[in-house]
Amino acid sequence: MQLPHEVIDLVLGLLANDPSGPEIEAIKAFSLTSSTIHAICGPHLYSSIYFCLHSALFPDQEDYLQPDIYYPRCEISVAQFRQIQTKKPWINHRVKRLGIVIFDERQWLKHRQWWSDLEEILIELQHDNIEWFKLYTNSYGQSQTSPSALSGPISKILKSPVLSTLHLYCVRNFPFYHLFAAPSKLQHLDIGNTYVDSDLGQSESSVPFKSQIKLDSLTLRWGCHQNIITIGTWDSMQQMSFIDPLVDVSSLSSFAMRLTHGDRERDIALTCLILDSAKNIERFTLHSSTHEFELCKPTSLASSIERQSATLHTLALTWRFIHIFPVLSHVPELLEIGPKLFNVRHIQLQILFPTTLPPNIRQGPVWNEDEWVRLSSSLSRFPALRSLDLCMGVTEPRHPKSRAMQKLAEEWLEKAQNMISEQLDPNVVSMQFTRSVKFRL
């Protein structure tokens, strides 16, 4: 008995749009059964595409790539896709989700053909169909630069009437203002270390800003608000005009912020501004880096977080220690607002050790019993808590000299597990303790 083509197409659509990620291998295998099935599979097989320029110089590069459900399962080589595109131009209308990842942009001169093929691919794509777009470059230092030939096609992608999700990381000279040139359906915005050229104001004058973008989720990470995406001007208080006039955060359900160690006060002020403007945040993620002389004090966020108590159900906190060893005093201080967060059911805590000991440090960190007692006690006072996920690890687990700090993280995790397990009822709270980096931002 043969199934109708409509039923097969429906099943393939479910596989291609699986919430956990497209089942590309299953679709590929099914496409080999017959020429008729192959034709039906085509549109689903190329609905999600990932192009990557890998770097042999940085074998741990993927440790820094913010995870998503499309990579690596949807990765295809630029050359291969270009060949398919030439033979089957109909695929230009089928691409709905597009990711471009460049792990070391300094090598681009060695890959001129790759860039040339990518430019041709982007020019021929039907930009109005792009719903999800990610542009990630792992540039180093101040050398962030992309071939200007890509700016034209990317501008068209930003104007897609169906674009709902945008991820940008380490991008310079990005034509971001095109998002505001027409009514946008963008709901999910994730930006980090993304720079707008200093002469953007000249371009802005010809772009009419029509309406705010009303977001459902917002992620700001790694210096995302310094010199960047300041569409408009800075006011007298040095607040960013990006958040207020052009982006409506009142309906956010998810907000994530990675504090930088360079301008922490402005980071926290911006975080509070967004938290105070939002009304229904359900998930809040905070990633803090700290170094030797400037300990982060996120306790000033407490009152802003408390305002979300009616809807907030998930709290995710990461402390990443760069030049010093873990000092946990600020973690329990922030968690002491637990009794006021009466709807928080899920807490994720992650503590990241430095990969290696700094040259001027001979002795490793010392376990502070009082701090951990305080942290465990704070966790026990969340009235609705049902799950706890605690992770400890090093920032670069693949580093050849990281073993000593990994072993220390394992020892600390075991002690923390024993202490926290005494405070929380395992029949009420599901607890998971992981010896690795589990949550990246």
C-alpha positions as CSV (number, residue, x, y, z in Angstrom):
1,M,0.0,0.0,0.0
2,Q,1.4,3.4,-1.0
3,L,0.9,6.4,1.1
4,P,-0.4,9.5,-0.6
5,H,2.3,12.0,-1.4
6,E,0.6,14.6,0.8
7,V,1.0,12.3,3.8
8,I,4.6,11.7,3.0
9,D,5.2,15.4,2.7
10,L,3.5,16.0,6.0
11,V,5.7,13.5,7.8
12,L,8.9,14.9,6.2
13,G,7.8,18.4,7.3
14,L,7.6,17.1,10.9
15,L,11.1,15.6,10.6
16,A,12.5,18.8,9.2
17,N,10.9,21.0,11.9
18,D,11.5,18.7,14.9
19,P,11.9,21.0,17.9
20,S,15.1,19.2,19.0
21,G,16.6,19.7,15.5
22,P,15.9,18.7,11.9
23,E,16.3,14.9,11.3
24,I,18.5,15.4,8.3
25,E,20.0,11.9,8.3
26,A,16.6,10.3,8.4
27,I,15.4,12.5,5.5
28,K,18.5,11.7,3.5
29,A,18.0,8.0,4.0
30,F,14.4,8.2,3.0
31,S,15.2,10.1,-0.1
32,L,17.2,7.2,-1.5
33,T,14.2,4.8,-1.6
34,S,12.9,6.1,-5.0
35,S,13.1,9.0,-7.4
36,T,9.6,10.0,-6.5
37,I,10.4,10.1,-2.8
38,H,13.7,11.9,-3.5
39,A,11.7,14.7,-5.2
40,I,9.4,15.0,-2.2
41,C,12.3,15.0,0.2
42,G,14.2,17.8,-1.6
43,P,12.4,20.9,-0.2
44,H,12.7,19.5,3.4
45,L,16.4,18.4,3.0
46,Y,17.5,22.0,2.2
47,S,15.2,23.9,4.5
48,S,17.9,24.3,7.1
49,I,21.5,25.1,5.9
50,Y,24.7,25.7,7.8
51,F,27.9,26.9,6.1
52,C,31.1,26.7,8.2
53,L,34.7,27.9,7.5
54,H,36.7,25.7,9.9
55,S,40.1,26.5,11.3
56,A,42.9,24.0,11.9
57,L,44.7,26.6,14.0
58,F,42.0,26.4,16.7
59,P,41.0,22.8,17.4
60,D,38.8,23.8,20.4
61,Q,36.9,26.4,18.3
62,E,33.6,24.7,18.7
63,D,33.7,25.1,22.5
64,Y,33.0,28.8,22.0
65,L,30.1,28.4,19.4
66,Q,26.8,29.2,21.1
67,P,24.8,26.0,20.5
68,D,21.7,25.7,18.5
69,I,19.6,22.8,17.1
70,Y,20.9,23.2,13.5
71,Y,24.6,22.8,13.9
72,P,26.3,20.5,13.0
73,R,23.5,18.3,11.7
74,C,22.6,20.8,9.0
75,E,26.1,21.6,7.9
76,I,26.9,21.4,4.2
77,S,30.0,22.6,2.3
78,V,29.7,25.8,0.4
79,A,31.1,24.1,-2.7
80,Q,28.6,21.3,-2.5
81,F,25.6,23.6,-2.0
82,R,26.8,25.8,-4.9
83,Q,26.8,22.8,-7.2
84,I,23.3,21.7,-6.1
85,Q,22.1,25.3,-6.4
86,T,23.3,25.5,-10.0
87,K,21.6,22.2,-11.0
88,K,18.5,22.7,-8.9
89,P,17.7,26.4,-8.7
90,W,14.4,25.6,-7.0
91,I,16.2,25.1,-3.7
92,N,16.7,28.9,-3.5
93,H,13.0,29.1,-2.5
94,R,13.3,26.4,0.1
95,V,15.9,27.6,2.5
96,K,14.2,28.9,5.6
97,R,17.0,28.7,8.2
98,L,20.5,29.8,7.4
99,G,23.6,29.7,9.5
100,I,27.1,31.1,8.6
101,V,29.9,30.3,11.0
102,I,33.5,31.4,10.4
103,F,35.8,30.1,13.1
104,D,38.8,32.2,12.3
105,E,38.2,35.1,10.0
106,R,41.9,35.9,9.6
107,Q,42.1,33.0,7.2
108,W,39.6,34.4,4.7
109,L,42.3,35.5,2.3
110,K,43.4,31.9,2.0
111,H,39.8,30.9,1.1
112,R,38.9,33.3,-1.6
113,Q,36.9,30.7,-3.5
114,W,34.9,29.9,-0.4
115,W,33.9,33.5,0.0
116,S,33.2,33.9,-3.7
117,D,30.9,30.8,-3.6
118,L,29.2,32.0,-0.5
119,E,28.5,35.4,-2.0
120,E,26.9,33.7,-5.1
121,I,24.8,31.5,-2.9
122,L,23.5,34.4,-0.8
123,I,22.7,36.5,-3.9
124,E,20.6,33.8,-5.5
125,L,18.7,32.7,-2.3
126,Q,15.0,33.8,-2.0
127,H,15.6,36.1,1.0
128,D,11.9,36.6,1.7
129,N,11.7,33.0,2.9
130,I,14.4,33.2,5.6
131,E,12.9,32.8,9.1
132,W,16.1,32.1,11.1
133,F,19.5,33.6,10.5
134,K,22.8,33.2,12.4
135,L,26.1,34.9,11.5
136,Y,29.0,33.9,13.8
137,T,32.6,34.9,13.3
138,N,35.3,33.9,15.8
139,S,37.5,36.9,15.1
140,Y,40.3,37.7,17.5
141,G,41.6,41.0,18.8
142,Q,40.4,44.1,16.9
143,S,40.6,42.4,13.5
144,Q,36.9,41.9,13.1
145,T,36.0,42.5,9.5
146,S,33.9,40.7,6.9
147,P,34.2,41.0,3.2
148,S,31.9,43.9,2.2
149,A,30.4,41.9,-0.7
150,L,28.2,40.0,1.9
151,S,26.6,43.1,3.2
152,G,24.2,43.4,0.3
153,P,22.7,39.9,0.5
154,I,22.6,40.1,4.3
155,S,20.7,43.4,4.1
156,K,18.1,41.6,2.1
157,I,17.8,38.8,4.6
158,L,17.2,41.4,7.4
159,K,14.3,42.7,5.3
160,S,12.7,39.3,5.1
161,P,9.0,39.7,6.2
162,V,9.1,36.3,8.0
163,L,12.5,36.7,9.8
164,S,11.7,35.8,13.4
165,T,15.1,34.8,14.9
166,L,18.5,36.6,14.5
167,H,21.8,35.6,16.0
168,L,24.9,37.8,15.6
169,Y,28.3,37.3,17.1
170,C,31.5,39.1,16.5
171,V,30.4,40.9,13.4
172,R,31.6,44.3,12.2
173,N,30.1,46.7,9.7
174,F,26.8,44.9,10.0
175,P,23.8,46.6,8.3
176,F,21.7,46.2,11.4
177,Y,19.5,49.3,10.8
178,H,17.7,47.5,7.9
179,L,15.7,45.7,10.6
180,F,13.9,48.9,11.4
181,A,13.3,50.1,7.8
182,A,10.0,48.2,7.7
183,P,7.6,46.5,10.1
184,S,9.4,43.5,11.5
185,K,8.3,40.1,12.8
186,L,11.5,39.5,14.7
187,Q,10.8,37.9,18.0
188,H,14.2,36.4,19.1
189,L,17.3,38.6,19.1
190,D,20.7,37.3,20.2
191,I,23.7,39.6,19.8
192,G,27.2,39.7,21.1
193,N,30.3,41.7,20.3
194,T,28.6,43.0,17.1
195,Y,29.9,46.3,15.9
196,V,28.3,48.9,13.7
197,D,30.6,51.1,11.7
198,S,31.2,54.6,13.1
199,D,29.8,56.3,10.0
200,L,26.5,54.5,10.3
201,G,24.8,57.8,11.0
202,Q,25.2,58.8,7.4
203,S,23.4,55.6,6.3
204,E,20.7,56.0,8.9
205,S,19.6,59.3,7.5
206,S,18.2,57.6,4.5
207,V,16.5,54.8,6.4
208,P,13.1,55.6,7.9
209,F,12.6,53.9,11.3
210,K,8.9,52.8,11.1
211,S,8.2,50.9,14.3
212,Q,9.7,49.2,17.3
213,I,10.6,45.5,17.3
214,K,8.6,43.7,19.9
215,L,10.8,40.9,21.2
216,D,9.9,37.6,23.0
217,S,13.5,36.8,23.9
218,L,16.6,38.8,24.1
219,T,20.2,37.7,24.6
220,L,23.0,40.2,25.1
221,R,26.5,38.9,25.6
222,W,30.2,39.7,25.5
223,G,30.5,43.4,25.2
224,C,27.3,43.7,23.1
225,H,26.5,47.2,24.2
226,Q,29.8,49.0,24.0
227,N,30.1,51.1,20.8
228,I,27.7,48.8,19.1
229,I,24.3,48.8,17.7
230,T,23.7,52.2,19.0
231,I,21.1,53.0,16.4
232,G,20.5,56.7,17.0
233,T,22.5,58.6,19.7
234,W,23.7,58.3,23.2
235,D,21.7,60.5,25.7
236,S,23.3,62.7,28.4
237,M,23.2,59.8,30.9
238,Q,25.2,57.6,28.4
239,Q,22.3,55.2,28.2
240,M,21.9,53.2,25.0
241,S,19.2,54.4,22.6
242,F,19.2,50.9,21.1
243,I,17.0,49.3,23.8
244,D,14.5,52.0,24.4
245,P,13.2,53.6,21.2
246,L,13.8,50.8,18.7
247,V,13.3,47.6,20.7
248,D,10.2,46.9,22.8
249,V,11.2,44.6,25.7
250,S,7.9,44.9,27.6
251,S,6.7,41.4,26.5
252,L,10.0,39.5,26.9
253,S,9.5,35.9,28.2
254,S,13.3,35.2,28.2
255,F,16.2,37.5,28.9
256,A,19.9,36.5,29.1
257,M,22.8,38.8,29.9
258,R,26.5,38.2,29.9
259,L,28.3,40.8,32.0
260,T,31.7,41.9,30.8
261,H,34.6,42.6,33.0
262,G,35.4,45.8,31.2
263,D,32.4,48.0,32.0
264,R,30.4,46.1,34.6
265,E,28.5,49.0,35.9
266,R,27.0,49.9,32.6
267,D,26.2,46.2,32.0
268,I,24.2,46.0,35.3
269,A,22.5,49.3,34.6
270,L,21.4,48.0,31.2
271,T,20.2,44.7,32.7
272,C,18.2,46.5,35.4
273,L,16.7,48.8,32.7
274,I,15.5,45.8,30.7
275,L,14.2,43.9,33.7
276,D,12.3,46.9,34.9
277,S,10.8,47.5,31.5
278,A,9.7,43.8,31.0
279,K,6.5,42.6,32.6
280,N,6.4,38.8,32.1
281,I,9.9,37.3,32.1
282,E,9.8,33.6,32.6
283,R,13.5,32.8,32.3
284,F,16.4,34.9,33.3
285,T,20.0,34.0,32.6
286,L,23.0,35.9,34.0
287,H,26.6,35.1,33.1
288,S,29.2,37.0,35.0
289,S,33.0,37.1,34.5
290,T,35.2,38.5,37.2
291,H,38.9,39.2,37.6
292,E,41.4,40.0,40.2
293,F,40.5,43.5,41.4
294,E,36.9,44.0,40.3
295,L,34.6,41.4,41.9
296,C,31.2,41.5,40.3
297,K,28.4,42.5,42.6
298,P,25.2,41.4,41.0
299,T,23.2,42.0,44.2
300,S,22.1,45.3,42.8
301,L,20.0,43.3,40.4
302,A,18.0,41.7,43.2
303,S,15.2,44.3,43.3
304,S,14.8,44.2,39.5
305,I,14.7,40.4,39.5
306,E,12.1,40.5,42.3
307,R,9.8,42.5,40.0
308,Q,9.5,39.4,37.8
309,S,8.4,37.1,40.7
310,A,4.9,36.6,39.3
311,T,6.1,34.9,36.1
312,L,9.8,34.0,36.6
313,H,10.1,30.2,36.8
314,T,13.7,29.5,35.7
315,L,16.9,31.2,37.0
316,A,20.2,30.4,35.4
317,L,23.4,31.8,36.9
318,T,27.0,31.3,35.8
319,W,30.1,32.7,37.5
320,R,33.2,32.5,35.3
321,F,36.5,33.3,37.2
322,I,39.3,34.4,34.9
323,H,42.3,35.6,36.9
324,I,41.3,34.6,40.4
325,F,39.8,31.7,42.1
326,P,36.2,31.2,43.0
327,V,34.8,33.6,45.6
328,L,31.2,32.7,46.1
329,S,30.1,35.5,48.4
330,H,28.0,37.2,45.7
331,V,26.2,33.9,44.7
332,P,24.4,33.3,47.9
333,E,23.7,37.0,48.3
334,L,21.8,37.0,45.0
335,L,20.0,33.7,45.9
336,E,18.9,35.1,49.2
337,I,15.9,36.7,47.4
338,G,14.6,33.1,47.1
339,P,11.6,33.5,49.3
340,K,10.3,36.4,47.2
341,L,10.7,34.4,44.0
342,F,7.8,32.1,44.8
343,N,7.3,30.8,41.3
344,V,10.9,29.8,40.5
345,R,10.9,26.0,39.9
346,H,14.2,25.5,38.1
347,I,17.7,26.8,39.1
348,Q,20.8,26.3,37.0
349,L,24.1,27.2,38.7
350,Q,27.4,27.0,36.9
351,I,30.9,27.8,38.3
352,L,33.8,27.9,35.9
353,F,37.3,27.7,37.1
354,P,40.3,29.2,35.1
355,T,41.8,26.7,32.7
356,T,45.3,26.9,34.3
357,L,46.9,28.5,37.3
358,P,48.0,32.1,36.6
359,P,51.9,32.3,36.5
360,N,52.0,34.4,39.7
361,I,49.8,32.1,41.7
362,R,51.3,29.0,43.3
363,Q,48.5,27.8,45.5
364,G,45.1,26.8,44.3
365,P,41.8,27.9,45.7
366,V,40.8,26.9,49.2
367,W,37.3,25.5,49.9
368,N,35.3,28.0,52.0
369,E,32.8,26.0,54.1
370,D,30.9,29.1,55.3
371,E,30.2,30.3,51.8
372,W,28.9,26.9,50.7
373,V,26.7,26.6,53.8
374,R,25.2,29.9,53.0
375,L,24.6,29.0,49.3
376,S,23.0,25.7,50.3
377,S,20.8,27.4,52.8
378,S,19.7,30.0,50.2
379,L,18.7,27.3,47.8
380,S,16.5,25.7,50.4
381,R,14.4,28.8,50.7
382,F,12.9,28.8,47.2
383,P,9.4,27.7,48.0
384,A,8.5,26.2,44.6
385,L,11.9,24.8,43.6
386,R,11.6,21.5,41.8
387,S,14.9,21.0,40.0
388,L,18.5,22.1,40.6
389,D,21.4,21.7,38.1
390,L,24.8,22.5,39.4
391,C,27.8,22.4,37.1
392,M,31.5,22.9,37.8
393,G,34.3,22.8,35.2
394,V,37.0,24.8,33.5
395,T,36.5,27.3,30.7
396,E,38.6,25.4,28.2
397,P,38.2,21.7,29.0
398,R,40.2,20.6,25.9
399,H,43.3,22.6,26.9
400,P,46.2,20.2,27.5
401,K,47.1,21.9,30.8
402,S,43.6,22.0,32.2
403,R,43.7,18.7,34.0
404,A,44.8,20.1,37.4
405,M,41.9,22.6,37.5
406,Q,39.5,20.0,36.2
407,K,40.5,17.7,39.1
408,L,40.0,20.5,41.6
409,A,36.5,21.3,40.1
410,E,35.6,17.6,40.5
411,E,36.6,17.7,44.2
412,W,34.7,20.9,44.9
413,L,31.6,19.5,43.1
414,E,31.6,16.4,45.2
415,K,31.7,18.5,48.4
416,A,29.0,20.8,47.1
417,Q,26.8,17.8,46.2
418,N,27.0,16.4,49.7
419,M,26.3,19.8,51.3
420,I,23.4,20.7,49.1
421,S,21.8,17.3,49.2
422,E,21.5,17.7,53.0
423,Q,19.5,20.9,52.6
424,L,17.2,19.9,49.8
425,D,14.6,17.1,49.9
426,P,15.3,14.7,47.0
427,N,11.7,13.7,47.0
428,V,10.7,17.3,46.2
429,V,13.7,18.6,44.3
430,S,15.4,16.8,41.4
431,M,19.1,17.4,41.6
432,Q,21.8,17.0,39.0
433,F,25.5,17.6,39.5
434,T,27.7,17.8,36.4
435,R,31.5,17.9,36.0
436,S,31.6,19.9,32.9
437,V,30.7,23.2,31.2
438,K,27.0,22.7,30.4
439,F,25.5,26.1,29.8
440,R,27.2,28.5,27.5
441,L,26.4,32.2,26.9
